[in-house]
Amino acid sequence: SVCMVANSKNTDRIVSAAIDLFRRKGYSSVMVKDICREAGVSTSSFYFVFSGKDDVLLCLLRGHKDDFEGTMLEMLKAGTPLEKLWVLYNKYLCLAESFGPELTVAMFELELKRKFSFIDPVNDYIRRYSNWLVRLVEDCQASGVIQNPGKADELVPMAVRLSFYILLEWCVSKEAYSFTERAFKEMESFYIVREDCRGQWKKLLDDGT
């Protein structure tokens, strides 16, 4: 099970092999024996660490911990309130894109089957930075950069829900375009970002942050 992950030297090899197979062959097509063969471990070694391939996905998701200090440093480097807002959104958008459509679809399926939630960690992230997000939206509204007149504390979660819909479309398209680029463009439209301020998120993607 996941609680034993840290105690196994085979864990990294298993997770790395599993993720590679999930991306290449699709989650539903990969069996535990395939993962073991790819990782070069025995089946008993696999089950010593994980209860099944669902457990590997859960381990992957839990392994992506929020880097609070790193996020704050990136916000300090950002110049305008809008750039700081995009830094916060970029954190979870890039995480979703890094999983790829095959893994993301598998996580959606497990979410629907109530085996585990990958939406909860995103919601936890948004709650953690909620005050920052709301304050930045308010600052942008006050300066006229964001022209959506809605209440900031209502707009922030709506933008997150919008990104989930875009994520689903991206999965259906099988990565036909950049998820993060599409999400930022849609959020600019949602927030009604002033025309001369659009595209500030591009520097984040160019820097790979």
Phi, psi and omega in degrees: 000171185299329182294342181264356188305313186296342185267000184248129178288343181275349187305309182300319180295319180294312181297315181299315180295317182296314181297319178299316179293318180301318183289323184278321188249347185094140186303313186292338183273348184266130177255163179301321180297328177294318180296317180297318179297315182294322183276344181072037178233161178280161178298322180295325177294321178299310185286346173292330183260318186236152178273346180170183184290333174301323181295328178295317178297319179297320178297317179300314182294317181290337181287341179271081181277150180289127178268087185299313182297318179297321179295317180296322179295320178294323178293323178295325180288331182291142186276302187262161175304324179294319178297321178295321178299316181292328176301314182294316179293323184299329183303310183273336176295315180294326178297315180297317182292328181294333178289329184083162184295322182298312180293321181295319177300316179300321179291322175300316181297316179293327176297314182293328179277358180060030177281322169195168183244125171263350177283326181304314179299325177295315179297323177297319179298313181296320178297320182298321183257014185305313181299319178296312183300313181297315181297320180293320177296317178298318178298318180292325177293318182297327181270357179083006179288319172257124186252003173289122186278001182295166178289132185303320183288348174263327181291321184302305179294331177295321178295324178294316178297324176299318181295328177294321178295318179296323177298318179296316177299319180297320178296317179297323181285352183056051173064039181287347180207173179283121178298315184295319179298314179298317181298315180296318180296319179292323179290326175299318179292320180297313180283348186056062178288135180305139189307317183286354180253002182283149178089005180295339180289343185298327180297324178299316181289323178295324180281346181071027181271000000 
